[in-house]
Amino acid sequence: MSAGKKVLPYPELLHAIGKFIAKRGLGNICVMEFEDGIIVTGTVLYHTGETMGRRTETHVLSGDDLQRLVKGG
């Protein structure tokens, strides 16, 4: 995955994306790579009083975002 800068090694990139996903509590994940970054889509379950709700979240991570994730920022 190249962000127009340096190429990020997939093991490091996927580890950082996994931490990003876990931190947000996403399930039913779809990760798509595109020329300038990654799109992560997943569902979040949440309490709505007596029941559970579900919402879909989509995060577009640019090459710069990915660089920061890999560095731990």
HELIX and SHEET records of a PDB file:
HELIX    1   1 TYR A   10  ARG A   24  1                                  15    
HELIX    2   2 GLY A   63  LYS A   71  1                                   9    
SHEET    1   A 3 GLY A  27  PHE A  34  0                                        
SHEET    2   A 3 GLY A  37  HIS A  47 -1                                        
SHEET    3   A 3 MET A  52  SER A  62 -1                                        
END                                                                             
